[in-house]
C-alpha cells in the first residue's frame, strides 16, 4: 500500500519579494515588523467575519552582505502560508516600517525605512512549507534573538588539563587525632601535548556539558557527557571543577560532529581500567582547567547562563584532596599526588575483597554488604572496614546472620542521611554502633510469613555503567520458583535500564545497538558474579521481556542431589521432542524459532498464585469451535483468526469453588461475588477458564488453542481473577477512533467536565461517593483508604467536624486528597484517561453452548452486595473494542441480549464477563484489534442518543511468519533475540506516530500513512513471538516536523516552537485540563492543642469500643504497638527509597495513596513502578495487621485494643523525642499513615466482632 498522499498549499499562500531592507537593521527587528503587520492584517480580516484563530507564523529570509560586515542585503523573501492577497492590500494602507540605528556605534540616533512587497508569480509555493507554517505556533522573532544570544554566550570552549574519577574517604588520622578527608583518585588522564588535548563545552540543545578528548589529528574522540539535570552541584578549588553527580555520566566514542555513516558508540568505560572504576566510583568527577581566565569563562557560562548549582569549597573536606599544590611528576606538573593512585577498584584488589572478605559470609549477608559498595553507599576502602566490623559482630552477637543481614539492609537506608558534620566527627564503626543500638532497641516482631505464591527475592539493575543491588524483598512467584522453593534465593531478577532506571534511549547520533549487543548481550551469554555466586541467564516472562527484566539462576543441588542449572531447569520446563502426532511439524519448527521458543518458556515465569492440583483424567482436551467455512483455512499464516474459542476453556462448578477457596484460605464464608472466570496457567497450557454447569464433578476442558506444549504438570495456577466489573476509561487512541467515527467533541468535553466536577465535589466530602471515586482509581487501596472513608461516613464524621480539631493527621488526610487530585489531573491531561460512567471493561469468553447468534453478546455484572444483572438494563446495542486499538474497524457494534428462561446463562450466568457468539464468518474477538479470549479485556459502551456512529469493516491482522533458524536454537539464540528486542521494540513509537499523523492529515485515520502504521503496529505487537521487528525505515514520515500540543512531555518545559495547537478532540481536551502544583500544607505542625479525648473520631470509637477497650488495656499493649510502629517506619522508609523514579524519595502521602507524582519521560515505567509500589505497601500493611490481629484463637478484643492503641498514640502526638531530647525522625515521617492504618484496623476488628465480616486471622502453625 502506498504511503504517499498529495498535499496542497492553501489558496491564499504566496511567495513575496521584500525590498528596501535597511542594511543597518537587525534581522530580528525586520522579521518582527513583518510578522506583526501580517498578523494585524489577518486579525482585521477575521474580525470582520467573527472568526478567531491563533497567530500565524511566516517565513522571512534575509541575506547578509558578502563583505563580512554583518549588514543586510536590501532584498529578501517572504512566504505567507495564507491570506497573501489580504496582506498585500493591508500594507498599501499600513506601511511596514523598520527602525534601525544608522550608526551601530551610536545608539542614541534612530531612523526608519518603509518596506515594499511584490508577489513572486514565477515560483510555486511549497505546500509542505505552507502547511508547516499554518500548523506551528507563532512565536516572536525576539525569542529567536534571545536563543541565539544564549548560544553565543555558551560558544566558548574551555581547555582541560586533567580529568580524574575517584571517591571521598573520611578516616581517622592517628597523628592528628581526628577524622580527616581524602579524595582517592582511581583513574586520571592528563593532557597537554598536541597528540592529547581535551576541551569542555556546552551543548545547550541537549542540555549537556560535554568533555571531549583525544588526538587532535584524528577524526574520533572520547566524550564524557553531563546532563544539566544530573549535576547535583559543582565545587571550585583552585583551577579544578569538582562535579558531584546524581547519576553516572554518559560515555561515548566516535566522530566529533554528527555523521550518518560513522555514528558514536556508547561505552561502559573510556578504557578497561576506567570501566572498572565506573562500576564503583561513577559520581565524582574532577576536571582541571588550564588557567584562571578559562575558569572564569566556565563559571560565567555555568552560573550566569545555564544556572547550574555551585557549592562553596569546604575547608574541612579539602584538607587532603590533591588540589592544594601542584606536584612535579617526572617532567610534568600535575594536580594529582603520586600516592593518590590507590587503585582500590583494580582487579587484584576486588579479587582480594571477594575472596578474603565477602566469601566468609553467607550469601544473604554478603549480598547486603556487596550492595553497600555497588550502590555507592560505602566506598571501596570503607566497605572493607565494614566487613571486619560485621565479622566481629557475628562472633560476639546472639543474633543470627539473617537478623544481621536485616540490620545491614536498614543501615544502608540510613547512610544517605549522614551529614558532613556526622562524617567529620565520627568513624564508620561508631556510626554503625549508634545505629545498631537503636535498631535492636526498637526492632519489632514483624512476622516474615509470606502470602501463598510469594517468595523472598533479590534483584540487580544493570545500567550502561553500574550494577545496583536490591533486596531482599517479597515478590510474587511463578511455577519455576515454586517448584524449587527451597532454593528460591538462587534465582535472581536482572533489570536492564539506563542510569535513571528508565528504558535505554540514545541521542540520534549514537549507535546504541552495538552497545546493547556488547553490554546486555555479554551478561546474557557470560552471566554475572554477585556476592560470590555466578548467575546464568535462565529465561523471562512475557511482561518481563517488555520491561527488559530477565531471570538468572545460580546452580544448586535439588533434594535428590541432582545438579540444577539454567539448562536443566529449561529442559524441565520445555522438553520439546519430535512427536508422531499431528503436531510434529509445529514442534519441529518451534525448536528453530528463538522468539516463539522463548515465549513458550515465558509461560513458566508468569507471576501466578497456586490454586489446586488436578489429575490427568480430570483434564479433557477438545477441538476449538471454528468458523465453518473459513476463506483462508489452507494458509499456514491466515489473514484472520478462525477459532471462536481461541484461548478459552471451561471448568466445572466444583473446580471454580475449589479455586476460590484456595485463594481465600481460612476465610468463612467465602467472599462474594465468586469469580466465574479465571486466567490460568496449567502445565503447557494458558488462557481463560469459565464456568460450565454441564461439566460434572471435578473437571476442566482445554481447547486445542490453549495448549502451547505438552507437560505432565497438572497444577492449576491463577494469573488473574475476574471477581468484579471494571470501570471504563477512555484513552488517546480510542478517542481518536471515536471522533473519526462521528462522535462529537462535545460528548468528550461533557465527560471530561463531569469527571472534573465529580472529583472536586467528592474530594471535598467524606461520603460513599468519595470512597467509590478513590476505589475506582485504585487510590489508597493497599491501606484501605476508600473503606476508611466509608467507615467515617457511617460514623457521621464530616470534614467540618475535623476542621474544628486541627491535627497533623488531618493535614496528612488533606495531603492524601491533594495527591489523589494531582494523580487524576495528570491522568486526564497526559493520557486522556476520562471515565465513561455508562461503560464497562470485562474479560471476554466464548458461548460454547451456541445460544447466541452472530453479532450477539451476553453481558452480566455482579457487584458486592448486589444480585447479578444483565447489561444494559434493556437488551440493546453496544459498541465494543479492546486496547490497544489503532484503526477505525477496531470498534464494532453488537446486540446485547438477555438470556431467555431456561437458558443456561439465566440459571448460571458467567458474571463479570462478555460472552461472544461462536457463530458467523469471523471470531468476534479477532475483529476487535486482533484480540482473542486468553485474558483480553474488552471495553463496552452502550448505544445512546448522543453516542451513535458508523462502523467500519474490521481490520485484518495476519499472523507474522516467525523468524526461523536453520538449526535448533540454543539459549544463546534466545539471548540474541532479547538483544534484538531491546534494540527494536518500537510499538510505542508506532502508536505515537500514528496519533500525530492522524492529527496532521485531513483524512485522519483513513490516511494511507495511518493505515500503514496500523499494519506495522500489528507487526510490533507480534514481535515478542515472531522475532520479526519493525525497522525505522518502514515508518512513514510526518507531514510536517511539529508535534500536536497534546504530545507535550510532562517532564520539562518544552520548546514551544516545536508544538502546534491541535483542533481535534485530543488537543481540545488537553488544553481544558490544568495540572496544578500540590498545595503547600504545613508539614511541620505539632501535636494537637486539645485533649485527645475531645477529638470526634476518638469519641466515636470509644463509644463503639467501650465494652472492649480501656485506657489500662491500651497501656498494656503500648510496647508492642510502638515496636510495630518503628518496624513499620523503617520499612516505609525503604519503600520510599526503592520505588522512587526520581532523585528524591517518595512522600508518605504518595506511598499511602499508591501513586508516584514525580514526572517521567517514560510514563509506562512509572506505571510499572506504581504497580510494584502497590504490592510492597500491601505486604507492609498486611504485616502490621498481623501484629495487631494475633491469631485466630486469640480474643478478637485484643486485635481491637492494639489497633485502637496505634490510633491513640498517633493522635496523641505527632513528634517523639529520644533520650537526648531530639525529635525521632521516623515518628514524623510515618506516624500519620500508621495512625490511619490503625484506625482502619480498628473498624475491621469491630466488623468482625459485630459479625459483619469473616474473621481473616491466621491459625498458629502448631494448631
N, C-alpha and C positions, 0 to 999 in steps of 0.2 A: 504494500500500500504506500502510495506516495505521501510524503510528509510536507510537501511544498504547497503553499497556497498563495494566491495573489494578494498583494496589499497595495491599496491605492492611497494617494495623498488626498487630504481634504480639498474641496474645491477652492477654498479661499487661500490655499498655501501659495506663497510667492517668494521668488528669489529676487532681491533688490540690490542695486548698487548704492553705495554710500559715497557722497562727495563732500568736499570742504572740511575734511577732518583736520583740526588744528594739530600740527606736528608736535607742539609742546604739551598737548593734553595727555593725561594719564589714561591708560587703556580702560581701567575700571570705571572712570568718570564717563567716558564715551558710551560704554556699554550700559551703564545705569541710566543715562539720559534717554537712550533709545528705548530701553525696556520700559521705563516709566511712560514715555509717550505712547508706545504700542498698547500697553495695558489700559491707559487712560482712554484711548480710542475704543478699545474693546468694551470697557466698562460702560462708556457712554452709549454705545450701540446696544448692549444688553439691557441697560436701564430703560431704554425706550420700549423694550419688549418684556420687561419684568422677569428677566432671566438672570439667575445668579450662578456663577461658577467661579472656581478659584483662578488666581492669576496664571497667565500662560508664559512659558519660557520662550525665548527667541535665541537664535544663534547669530552672534556678531563676530565676524572675522576681521581682525585688524592686522596690519603688517608693519614691522619696524623698517626704518630706512637701512640701506645696506652699508652705511658709513660707520656702523657700530656706535652711533651717538645715542641710541635708545629712543630717538624721536620716531613718531608715527608717520607712515605714508598718508598722503591726502585722500587716498581712495581705499575703500573696504567693501565688504559684502554683508548682507543681512538676509537670513532665512526666517520668514514668519510662517508658522505652521497652519494658520487660518486667518481670516479677516484681512487679507492683504489689501484688497481694494478699500476697505474701511479705513485702514491705517494711512494709506496714501492720501485719501481725501481729508483725513483729520490733520495731517501735518501741513496741509496747504493753509489752514487757518490757525494752526497751533504750531509754530515753528519749533524745531528741536534745537535748543542752544546748548553748546558745550563750553563750560567755564574752564579756563586754564591760566597758568602763570606764564606770561611771555618770557620772563627770565627765571629759570629754575632756581637761581641763587637768591632771588628776591621774592619772598612770599607775601609781600605787602601789596603788590600790584596784581590785579587780575584782569583778564579780558575774556571775550566770548565770541564764538562764531556759530553761525547757523548751518546745520547740516541739510543737505538736499538728497533726495532719493529718486531712483528711476527703476522701473521694472525690467528685469533681465528676461526677455522673452526667448532668448536663444538656448536656454538650458532648462531641462525638465527638473522639477523638484523631486528630490529623492524621497520616495514615500516612507521609507523606514526612518529617516531623519525627522520628517514632519510629524509622524506619529509618536516618535520618541519625545519630541518637544511638547506635544499635547499631553502626553502621559506623565512626564516628570514634573515634580512640583517646582513652582517658580522660586528662585532664590536670588537675593540681591547680589549683583556683581561685587558689592563691597565685601561680601563674605569670601569671594574668590581672592580678593586682595589680601584679606586677613590671613587666609590659608597660605598664600604664597609668602607673606611676610613671616609667618610662623616657620615655614620650611626654610626660609632664608636664614633665620636665626639659628636653626638647627643644622646648618650645612657643614659646620666645621668638623674636621677630623682631629682627633686627639692622639698624638703619638704615645705609644705604650712601650715601656722599657722592661716590664716584668709582669708575669701573671703567676699566681700561686693559689692552690687549694689546700685546705687543711682544717683544723678544728681547734676550738678553745679548750684549754685544760687548766683547771684550778687544782692546786696541790699544796700540801703542807711543806713549807720550807723550814727545815730544822734550824738552819743558821739564823734566819730572820725570825723564827718562832711565830710564823703567821701563814695564812693561806695566801698564795700568790698566783698570778695568772701567766700563762704562756700560750702563744699561738704556735701550734705544731704544724709545720709545713710537710705535706705528704707528696706534693707534686708541684714543680716550678718550671717555668720556661722563661728564658731571658732573651732579649732582642737587642740589636744594635748594629749588626753588620748589614751590608746590602743584601745578603742572602737570607736574612732573618729579620723581618720587620712586622710590627703589629700596630694596628690603629683601632680606635674606638670611635663609633659614630652612631647617630640616632636615625632610626628608620621609623618615622612617625606614622606612616601609613599603616604599619602593622604593630604600632605601639611597642617598639622594641629598641633596646640598646644592643648593638652588635659589635663584638670584638673580633676582628679579622686578623689572622697572622699567617705567615708563610714566606716562601721565597718570592721576592718582588719580581723576579724574572720569569716566574711560572704563572700559568693561567689559573691553577687551582689554589685554594686557600682552605684553612680550617677556620671555623666560626663558632663563637660562643654567643648565644642569644639570650638576653634577659628581658622578659616581658615586663612592661611597666608595673602591671598589677601583681607580679610575683616578687617584686623588690620590697622587702619588709622595711629596711632603712639602709642608708649609706653613711658611713663614718669616714671622715678625712683625717689622716695622720701624716704629717709631712707631705710628701707627694703621692701618697698611697690612698686609693679608694678601697674601703673595706665594705663589700656588698654582703649584707645578711639577707638571705632569700627565704621565701615561704616554700618554694619547690625548686628542685634542681634545674639548672639552665638547660637550654636546648643546644645540642652539639651537632654540627654539620660539617661536611667537607664537600668541596666542589668548586665550580666556576664562580668568579667574582660577581658577574652580572647574570641575569636570567637568560638561560639558554635552553631552548626546547630540545636540542639534540643531546646536551650534556647536563642533566639535572644534578642538583646537590643530593648527597646521601646523608641520611640521619645516622648518628653514631651513638653507641653507649659510652664511648670514651674517646678522647683525642688520640690516644695511643694505648697500648696494652697496660702500661703502668697506671695511666690516668683512669682507665676503665675500672681497675681495682679500687682506686681511690674514690671514684664517684659512687661506688656501691655503699660506702660508709661516710664519706665527707663531702656531700654534694651542695651544701647550703651556705658555705663560707668561701667567698672568692675575694682575693686581693689583687688589685690592678694598680701598678705603679706607673705614673706618667713621667714624661721627660723633663718637665720644667714647671715653674710656678705659673707662667703665663698660660700654659696649656691647662693646668689645674683650674685656674680662674675661668678659662673659657668653658670647661666642663661644668663647673658649678653654675655659671650663668645659664647654660642650656638646661641642665637638670633641675635646678631650683626655679629660675626665673621663667622658663618657657613651659616645661613639662610639669613642674610641681611635684617632683619626687621627694619622698621623706628623707630628711637628714637627721642624724643624731650626733650630738657633740661628743668628741672623744672623752672617755672617762679615764682619768689618770690611774685609777685602781686596776683596770684590766689592761692597761697599756704599759705595764712596767717591764715586761719581758716578751715583747712581740716581734723583735727583729726590725722594728721600724724607727728606733731612736737614733741609730747611727748607720753610716754606710761602711760596709766591710769590704776589705780587699781579698779577693779570691783569685789567686793566680794573677793574670793581667787585667782582670775585670773587676769593676766595682759592682756591688750588689747590695740589696736591702736585706738579703737573707743570710742569716748566720750559718756557717757550715754545720753546726750542731743541730740546726733545726730539721735536717733531713733525718727524721726518726724512722720513717717507713714502718709505722705500726700496721699499715694495711697491706704490706708486702706478702707475697705467697708464703714465705717461711714463717713470718710472724703469725699469719692467720692459721697456718697448719699447726703451729705450736699451740695456739689458742684452742683450736678444736680438739686436738689430741690430748693436751695436758690439762685443760680447764673444763671445757664443756663435757668431755666424754665421761667424767666422773659422776655426772648427774643423770638421773632417769630422764627419759625424753620429755615428759610433761613439764619438768622443771628446766631442762636445758633449752626447750623451746621458748620459755618466757625470758630467759637470760639472753638468748640469741636475738629475741625481739627488741630488747633494750639497745642492742648495737645496730641492727638493721633499720630500726625505726628512728635512729638518730637521737635517742634519749640519753644514752651514755656514750662517751667517745671510746675509741679503741683502747686507751690506757685505763680509764675508769672501769670498763666492763671486766677487765682482768682483775682489778682490785675487788670488784663486786663478787666475782666468782669465789675469791678467798673468803669474803665475808659470809656468803651463803654456805660454803663448805664448813665454816666454823659453826654456823647456826644449826646445821643438820646434826653435827656431833654433840652439841650442847643442849638442843631443844627437845621437848617432848612431842612437838608437833610432827605430823607425817610430812613426807615430801609433797604430797598432794596439797596439804594446807599451806606449806611454804611456797609452792608454785602459785597458789591463790594470792598469797601475800605479795609476791613479786609482781604479779599482774596488776594488783591495785597500786603498788608502789610506782609502776610505770605511768599510771594515770596521774599520780601526784607530782611527778618530775616537772611537767610543764608549768607548774605553779611556782617554781623556785624563782626568787628574785635575785638581783645582783647582790643585795645585802646578805641573802641566805648563802650564796656561793662564797662570798669573801670571808664569812665569819665561821663557817662550819665545814668540816670534812665530809666526804661522801659517807663514811662509816657512821658519823654522828647523825647525819640527816636520815639515814636508813634506820638507825636505832630509835630516833624520836618517832618516826612513822610507825615502826614495828610495835612500839609500846602502845600507841593509840589504837592501832589496828586490832591487836589481841584484846585490848580492853573494851572495845565497842563492837567486836565481831558478833553478829547474830548467829542464830542456829538455822539459817535457811536450809531447807531440805533440798538436796541435789537430785531429787526424784524427777525423772523426765516423763513427759507425757508419752503415751504409746505412739510409736512411729517417729520419735525424735532421738537424737544422739548428740554427744559432745564432739564438736568438730573443730578442725584447725584450718586456717586459710592463709594463703600467700598471695599478695598482689605484686605482680611484676610489671614495672614501668620501663620506659626506654633506658633508664639509668640505674634504678634501685630495685630492691625487693623489700616489701613491707610484710611483717608477720602479724597475724591477728588470731586470737583465740586464747583460751578455749571458750567456745560459745555453743549454745544449743542450736541445732539445725534440724529441719525435717529430713527424715531419712528416705531411703529408696530400697528397692528389693535387694540390691547388692550389699548395702551396708547392713541390712537386717540379717542377711544370710551369714555374714561374718561379724556379727555384733560384738563378739569377744575381742575382735581386733579392729574395732572402729577407729582407734587412734592411728592406725597405719594408713588411713585414707586422708588425702589432702586435697582441698579445693584450691585451684590456682586460677586467679583472675588476671587477664592481660588488659591493662589500661594505660592511658597517658599519665603524666605526673599529677594531674588534678583528679585522678580516679574516674575520668570520663573515657569514652571510647577514643581510640587513637585517631588523630587527624593531622594533616600535614599542610604546610604552606604550598602554594601552587607550584613553586619552583623546586620542590623536594620530591625525590622518588622514594616514597615510603615503602613500596612493595619489597625492595631488596632488604630493607631494614627488618621488616616483618619476617621475611624468609630466614634471615640470619638470627635475629634475636628470639622471636617466638618459635620459629621452626627449630632452632637449636635446642631449646628447652623440651620441645615435644619429642625430639629424636634422642637427645642425650640424657634427659631427666634433670633433676636438680638436687642439691645437697642442702639439708636443713637440720641443724642440731644433731649432727652425727648420723643422720639417716639419708639414704639415697632413694629418691622417689622416681618412679617411671610413669610415663603417660599411660592412662588406662582407658579413658573414654569421656563422653559428655552426654548431657541430656539435651533435648531439643531447645528448651529455654536457655540452658547454659551456653549452647552454641551461639544463640542470638546475643547473649551478654558477654561472649568471649571468656567463658568460665569453664574450666576443664577439671576432670578428676585425675589425680595421680595416686599411686599406691607404693608403699614400701613393702618388699617381700616379707612374708611371715609364714609360720607353720600352723596348719589347722589342727583340729582336735585329733585327727588320725595321723599326725606327724608328717603330713604331706606338705611340701613347699608350695605356697601360693604366691604367685606374682601376677603382673599385669596380663601376661599371655595366658596363664591357666585360668584366670578369672574370666577373661573374654571368651575362652573356649567353653567354659561352663555356661555363660550367658547365651552364646550363639554358636552351637557346634553344627555348622552348615555342612550337610553331606549331599552328594548326588543321590537323588531318590528315584525309585521306579514308578512313582505316582505321576499324575498329570502335571505336577508342579516341578518336575525335574528340570525343565528348561528354565523356569524362573529362578530356581535355586542356583543353577549353574551360572546364570547371569549375575545374580546377587553378589557372589563372591568376587566378581570382576568390576563391581561398581562401588568405588570408595564412599561416595556420598550416601547411597542407599544402604550400604553395609553399615556405615556409621550411624545412620538413622535407626536401623534395627537395634543396634547396640544401645542407642539412646533411650529406648523404651525401658531398659533395666535401671536407668539412672533418673527416671522421672520421680519427683518427690510425691510420695503417696502415704496413705495411712493403712496399716494392716487391718484386715477385717476378718474374714473367715477362711478356713481351709475346705476345699471341695475334693471329692473323689472323682476319678476318671469317668465313672459311669453316671455321674451327676451332670456331666457336660455334654450337651448334644450339639453336633455340627449340622448346619443346614445351608443349602444354597441360597444365595441372595435372591430377593424378589427383583426382577429386572424388567426393563422395557421389553414388550413382547416383540416388536418389530423395529429394532434399532437400525438406524441408517448407516452406522459405522461399526457394526459388530465384528467385521473382519479385520479391523485395523488394530495393530498392536498398541498404538498410541492414539486412542479415539479423540475426536474433536470435542465431544461432550460425554458426560458420565452416563452410565446405563443402569446402575444399581440403585433402586429406591431405598434399600436398606444398607447403603454404604456406611460402615462403621457402627451399625446399630444391632443390638441383640436383645434378648428378653430374659427375665428372671421370674421365678415363682413368687407368690406372696410370702412363703415361708423364708426364702432366701432374703427377700427385701427386709423382713422383720429381723432376721439374724444379723444382717449387716448393720442396721440401725442400733440394735442392742450392743453390738461390738464397738460401735463408735461412741456409745454413751455408757461406759462400764459403770455398774453400780447405781445407775440412776433409775428410780422407780417413782411414779410412772414415767415412761419414755416421753421425751419432748414431742409436742405437736406443732406443726404437722410433720409427719414422717415423709421423707422423700419417696417419690415414685420412680425417680430416675437417678442413676449414679454414673459418673465417668470412671471407668475401671481400667486396671491392668491385671491380666491373668496369664502368666507364662509368656508365650509369644503373641498373645492377642491383646488388642487395645480397642477402646471405643466406649459406647454407652450402653447400659442395660436399663430397660424399662419394664415395669411390671406387666405380666401376662397372667390373668387369673385362670387361664385354661391349663397352665403348666402345673402338674401335680407335685406335691411334696417339696423336696429339696432339689431344685433343678434350674439350670440356666441354658440358654440357647446362644451359640456363637454363629453368626453368619460368616460365610467364607471370607468376606472383605475385611473382617476384624482380625483374622489370624495372619500375622506377618511372618512367623516362623514357628516351627514345631518346638514344643517344650514339655517336659514332664513335671513342671512346677505348676501346681493347681491352687496355689494361694491366691485369693481374691484381694486385691489392693485397691483402695479408693483414691482416685486423683481429684475428684470433686463431687460434692453433694449438692443437689438442687432442691432445697427444702423451703424456699420462699421465692416469690416472683421478684425480679429485679426492676428497678426504675429505668426508664429510658431517657438517655441524654443524647442530644444531637452532637455531631462533630463536624469539622470543616468539610471533609469530602461529602458527607451526607447532605449538608446544607447546599453545597454546590449542585448536587444532583437534583434535589427537590426544587430548587429555584429554576434550574434548567427545564424541569418538567412542568413548570407553570405555577408553583406555589409562590404566592406574592411575598414581597419583602415585609409587608405589613404583618403577615402571620408570624414571621420570625421576630419582628420587633415586639409584637404583643407578648409572645412567650418570654422574651428577654425582660421586658418591663415587669411582667407578672413575677418572674423569678427574683428580680431585684427588690420589688415591693414586699414579696413574701419574706425574703431574707431580712430586710430591715425591720419588718414587723415582728417576726418570730424571735429574732435575736434580742429584742427589747423586752421579752416576756419570759416568764418561767411557766410553761404550759406544755401540753402534749404536742402542739404544733412545732414548738421549738425542738422538742425531743425527736419528733419524726424528721424534721429538717436535718438535724445532725446525723441521725441514724442513716438516712437515705444517702448521705455523702460520706459515710464511714468515718466521721469525725468524732474523736474521743471514744471510739468503740472499745479499745483494749481496756480502758479504765471504767467503762460502763457509764460514761458521762450522759448519754441520752436517757438511760434508765434512772440515773440520779435526778435529772431534771423532772422526770415523771414522778419520782418519789416526793420531791419537794413540792410539786404542784398538788399532789394528793394531800400533803400536809398543810396546804394553803399558805405556803411560803412564797412571798412575792418579792420582786426587786425593791419595791417601796419599803417593805419591812427591813430588808437587808441594808438599804442605804441609811437607815436610821442608826445602824450599828456598824460604822466603818471599821474594816478589819483587813489585814493583808490577804486573808484567804478570799475575801470578796473582791479585792483588787485583782487577785490571780484569776478568779472566776471571770471577771470582765476581760482580762487579757486573753483568756482562752476564747471568748467570744470574738474578740478582735482578730485573733489568729484565724478563727473559722471564717470570718468575713473576708479577710485578705486572701485566704485559700480559695474561696468560692469566686471572688472577683477575678483572681488570676486565671482560674479555670475558664471563666466566661470570656475573658478578653483574649487570651493567647491560645485557647483550644476551642472556643465557641461551644463549650460544654453546657448547653442550655437544656434544662429539664422539660420533658413533654409530659404533663400530668396525666394525659389520657392514654399514654403509651406504655409498653411493657418490653422487657428483654427476657427471653426464655430460651432454654435449650430445645433443640429440635429432635423429634423422634418419628418413627415410621408407623403407619397404620397397617400392622401385619395382619389384622383381621379383615382388611379390604372392605371396610364400611364406607369410606369416603370416595367420592368421585373425583375426577381430575379437576384441579383448581379449588378444592375444598380443604378446610382445615378444622381441627378441633383445638380450642384454646381454653384450658381450665386452670384457674388460680386457686391457691389455698393459703391464706394468711393465718397467723397465730390468732387464736380465739375467734376464728370465723369458720363458716362452713365452705366447702368447695363451691365455686360458682364459675359458670362458663362466661367467656368474654367474646364480644361485648355483651351487654345485658340482653340485647335482642340480636338474633342472627343477622349478620350484615357483612359488608365488605371491609377488608382491612388491607393495608399496604405493609409488606414485609421486606426487609433487607437484612444484610449482615455486614459486619465490619471485618476486613476493610472493603468498602465499596468504592468504585472508581469510575464506572461508566453508567449511563442512564438506565440501561437494562438490568442493573443490579437491584432495582426496586420493582417488585411485582405485586399484582393485585390478586387477592384470594377471597373466597367467600367463607367466613367463619360460621360454622354450623353449631347447633346444639343437638346432642345425640337424641334420637327418638327413644321412647320407652322400650325396654327390652334389649337395648344396646349394651354391649359390654362396657362401653365408655360411660354409660349412665350409672351403672352399678359400681364400677371400678374405674373412675376417671384417672387418667395419667396427669396428675396435678403438676402445676408449675412447669409446663412444657407445651410446645406447639406440636400437634400431631399432623404430619403431612400425609397426603394421599399416596398410595402405591399404584396409581393408575395414570395412564397418559403417555405422551410421547417422550417425556424427559423428566428425570427426578427433580422435584421442586427445589430441593436444597442446592442442586448444581446450577440452577438458574439465578441464584442469589449470590453473585460474586464467586461462583465456582465452589460453593460450600459442600459439606457433607454432614453426616449425622454422628460423628465421632466425638462430639462435645462442643460444636459450634453454637454460639449464641446468636439468636435472631431478634431483630428489633421490629416491633409491631406497632403501627399507628392506625386506629380505626378511621374509616372514612367519615367525613362530616361536611357540612355545608361550606366551610371555609378551607377544607383540606380535600380537594379532589384534583386529580391530574391524569394526564395521558400516560400510557405505559409503552415503553419501547420494547423491542424484541430483546430477550436476554442474550448476553454476550456468550461467545464460545470461549471455553477455557481448555484448549487442547493440552494433553499431557506431554510434557517435555521429555524427549528421549534422554535417559541418564547417560552421563559420561561413562564410557566403558574402557577398561584396560584390556590388553592382550594377554593378561596373566592374572592369577588370583591375587587380590590386593592384600597388602600387609599393613601393619599398624603405621608404618612409615608413609604409606599411600594415604591413609586416613589423616595422618598429621599434615601431609601436603595439602589435602582438601581443606583442613581447618585454616591453614595459612592463606589459601586461595579465598576462602570465605571471608576472613577478616579483611583481606585486601579488596574484595569485590562486592561486599554487601551494600547494595545501592537501593534497597527498597524504599528507604526514607527519602532519598534524593529523587527517585522517580515520582513519588507521591507529591513532593513539593513542586517539582517541575510541572506536573500535571495541573495542579491548582493554579499556578502562576500563568501558564499558557491559556488555560480556560478563562482566566480573568482578562487577559490581554486580547484574546480573539473575539471578534464579533460573532463567530459561530459557537462560542462556548465549548461545551463538552463534545460537540459534534465536529470540532475542528480536526482535520486529519492528523495533526501532531498529537492531539489528545487521544485519538483512537490508537495511534502507535504507542503512546505511553501506557495505555491500558493493557496492550499486549505485553509490553515489557514488564509491567507490574506483575502480571500473572507469572511471567518467567522468573522474576525476582523472588516471588513467594515460593516457587518450587525449587529454588537454588539449593536449599538445605538438603533436598532429597535427590535432585538431579545432578548436582555438581556443575551445572551449566550456568555461568554467571552472565549478568548484563554488563556490557562494556560501555565506557563513556562515549565511544564513537557512535553507539546506537541511539543515544539520547537526542531527540530533536531540540534545536536551539530555540530560545525565546524570541519573540518578535522584536523586543527591544530590551536593553540591558538594565532595566529597572524593576524593582520589586513592588507589588501592591502593598499598601500600608499595613494590611493585616499580617504580613510576614515579618514585621518588626520583631527583633530579638528583645527578650526581657532583661538581658544581662547588662546592657550598656546603652548609652545614648548614641544611637547610630547616626551616621552622616545622613541628614535629612535629604540631601540631594540624590540619594540612591533609591528613594521611595516616591510613589505617586498615590494619590487618593483613589482607591477603587470605588466605583459607583455601584458595584454589585452587593449582594446581601452580606457577604463576609466583611467587606470594607465598611459598610454602614453599621453593622453590629459592632465591629472593632472600635469604631470611633465613639460609639454610645456608652462605652464602659470605661470608667476611670478607676484605676487601681491606686488607692490612697496609701500613704505611709501609715504604719501602725501608730495609733495614738500614744503619746507619751504618758505613761501612768507611773505613779510613784512606787518604784520597786523597793525603796528603802523605808517604807512606812514601818513603824514599830508595832509593838503589841497593842492589843485593844485597850482603850482608855475607859473601859466599863467592866463591871463584874461579868465573868464568863456566863454565869447562871442567868443573866438577863438576855443573852443572845436568843433570838426567836427559834433558831434551829435547835439549840441546846434545850430550850424549854419544851419544844415539841417532842424531841427524842426522849427526854426524861419522863414525859407523860406516857409515852408508848412503852418505855422500858422499866418503869418504876417497880414492877414486880420482879425484875431480874437483875437490875443494876443498882449498886450503891456506890457512894464515894469510897468506902472502905474496899470494896471489891476492885474498883478501878486502881487504887493504890497498890493492891496486891499484885496486879499484872503489869505494873509500871515498868519494871526492869526488862521483862520480856518484850514489851512493846517498844521501849527505847532502843534495845538491841536490834529489833526488827527494823526500826527506822534507820539506824546507822548503816545497816547492811543494805537497806533499800537505797539510801542516798549514795552509797558507793557504786552500786550497780547502775543507778540512774546517771551518775557522772560518767560511767563507762559508755552508756548508750549515747549520751550527748556527744562524746568524742568520736565514737566509732561510726555513727550514722550521719555525720555531717557531710555535706558535699562542698563546703567552703573552708575557710581558714579558721573560723570561729566555731566553737561547739554549739549545738542546738540549745535553744532556751527550754526551760522547764515547761512552758506553755506549749511549745511545738511538740515536745515528746508526749505530753498529756493528750493533745488533740490528734496525734498521729500523722503529722504533716511536716514538711520541710519548706520554709518560706524563702530560703536562700535562692537567689537567682541562678539559673544554669543555662548554658547554651545548648545543652542536651537534656531536654525535659524528660525524655524516656528514661534516662539514667536516674533522674530524681524520682520518678515514679517507682522504679525498681527499688531504690533505696527506701522509699516510704513504705513499701510492702515489707521489706526486711525490718524496718523500724517497728512496724505493727506486730510482727512475730516476736521480736525481742521484748517489747513492752508487755505484750500479752503474757509472756512467760514470767516476767518480773512481777506483774500483778498477781499471777497465779501463786507465785512463791509467797508473797505477802499474805494472801488469803489462806494459804495452807498453814502459815504460822498462827493466824487468827482462829481458823476453824478447828484446829486439832484433828481428832479422829472421830469416826462415826460413833464410837462407844463413849465419847466424852459428852458431858452435858452441853446442849446447844446454848445454854445460857453463858457458858464460858466463852464461846465464839462471840456472843453479843457483848460481853464485858470487855474483851480485848479490843474489839472494833470500836466500841464507844470510847475506850481509853485512848486509842490513837486519835480519834476526833477531838477528844477533850484536850489533850496536850498540844495538838496543833492549833487549837483555838485559843488556848491559854497564853501562848507566847509565840512570836514569830522569830525570836532570836534566842540563843542559848550560849552561855559562857562557860569556858573551861576553867580549870583550877587556877590558871594565871589571869583570869578576868578578861580573856579575849573572846570575841564572838566566834562561835563554831561555824565555819563556812558551810558545812554540809546542811546545817539546820536551815539557814536562809534559802539555800538553793534547792531544797527538796521538801520542806515541811508543808508547803501549800498543797502540792499534788498528793502527798502522803495523807494529809487531812481529808481531802475529798475522796481518796481511795478508802480510807477508814470509814467515812460517812456512808459510802455506797455499801461497804461490807456490813455495816450496822443494819441498814434496811434489808439486806439479803437475809441476815440472821433472823430478823423479825418476821420475814415472809416464811421462813422455814418453821419457826415457832408457831406461826398462825396457819400452817398447813396450806399456804398459798403457792408454794413451790416445793419440788422434791429436794431432799437433803443431798447435797453434792459432795459431802465429806468422804475422805478416803478411809479405807479399813487399815488397821495396823497390819504390818507384814506378818505378825505372829498369829493374827486372828484367823 
